[in-house]
Amino acid sequence: MKTWITLAALSMAATLAGAQATPAGLWKTIDDETKQEKSTVRIVEKDGVFSGRVEKIADPAKQDSVCEQCTDARKGQKVIGMQIVEGVKKNPDEPYWDGGQILDPNNGKLYRVRMTPKDGGKTLEVRGFIGPFYRNQTWQRVE
């Protein structure tokens, strides 16, 4: 009986861990150069498509920041509340989500994006591409 209960508990834990291993959730973004917290982004899923908005900026002096470098409708808009991730879907043949774009509000550039959950969903490797060039950030799950 104890073996059956242990197996059931392990199975449930594995199922819950797998369920959280998606980009959906609240993430602390970490600057790839300074390794400091930059912001908090909430990624949500609707009909299999993921998008993300900035909920908080870590630096108190940047709370009223706007995207001056943006070249689309986001130009001049406040960064807090801004959608920076859009159109991301699960790649059926790979362990990552891609197909969408991510905006860097600091420079206004749009990048193709790939998001790969790591460490059982505790971290998210976010890779932005322009042509063959890319940069990675590792975000940390808040919830």
N, C-alpha and C positions, 0 to 999 in steps of 0.2 A: 504494500500500500504506500509506504514512504517513497519508494522508487517512482511509482506512478505520479504522486503529487510533485516530486522533484522534476520529473520530465514535463509535466503540465506547466509548472512555473517557468521552467527554462524556455519552453515553447512560447509562452505568453510574452516573456521578456524579449525574445528574439523578434516576435511579431511587432511589439511596440517599438523596438529599436528601428526596425525596418520601416515602420510607418513614419517615423520622424526623419528618416534619411532622405528628405526632399529639401528643395530650397525654401519652402514655405516656413515662415516664422519671423521672429524679430532677431536682427543681427547687428552686432557691434562691428562696424567697419574699421579695419586697421590699415593705416598707411603702409604701402609696400616699401617705402624708403625709410621713414622715421620709426616705424613699428608702433606708433602712437595711435590711440583711438581717435577717429575723425568724426564719426556720426553713428546714428542708429537708423537702420533701414528695415521696414516691414515688407516682407515679400508675401504676397497672397496668390492663391490659385483660383481661377474661375474657368470652368469647362476645359481643364487641362492646359491652360495658358497661365504663365506666371508673370506678375508685374510687381514692382517695388517702389515705395515712396520713402523719402527721408522723413523720419519722425523727430529727430533731434540732432543737433550739432554739438559736439563735445566742447569746443572752444567757446566760452561765454562771450567773447568779443565778436564772434561771427554769427550771432543769433539772427541778425537781420540781413544776412548775406543774400545777394541776388545773383542770378546767372548772367553776368554781363557779357560773357564770351559766347553764350548760346546763339545759334543761328536760326532756330526755329521759334515756335510760339512760346517757348520757355524764356526767351531773351527778356531780361529785366524782371523776371519773376523771382519770388522768394524761394530759396533752396529748401527751407523747411516746408514740407507738404508736397514738394515736387516729385513727380514720377520720374525715376531715373532708370528703371528696368522695365522693359516691355517686350512682349512677344516670345517669351522663353517657353519651350516645350521639352518634354522628356524625349531624348533620343532613344528610340526603341532598341537600337543595336549597341548602345554604349551605356556606361554607368554615370552619364552626365545629362544635363539639360542644356539646350542651346537653341539656335535659330532666331534669337531676338537681339536686342541692342541694350547697351548700358551707356548712360551719359556720365561724363566726368564734369560736374558743375564748376570745377576750378578752371578748366580750360575750354569748356563748351563742346568738347569733341564727343562724337558718338562712336562707339566701338561695337563690333560683333561680340557676343558674350557666350561663354561656356561656364556653367556652374556645376561643380562636383562636390557633393557632400563627402566629408571625411570624418574619421574618428566616430563612426556610428551616428553621424548627423550633428555632432557637437561643433564642427567647423565646416566652413564652406569655402572651397577654392574657387575664386572668381577670376576668370581670365578674360581680359579684353583684347580684341584683335583689330588691327588695321593692316590689311594685306597680310604679309607673312610675319609681321612684327606683333608682339604681344607683351602684356605685363600681367602679373598675378598679384592678387591680394588674398589673404586668408582672413575670412570673417569669422567671428565667434558668436555662437548661438546664445541669445539672451533668454528666449523662451521658446 
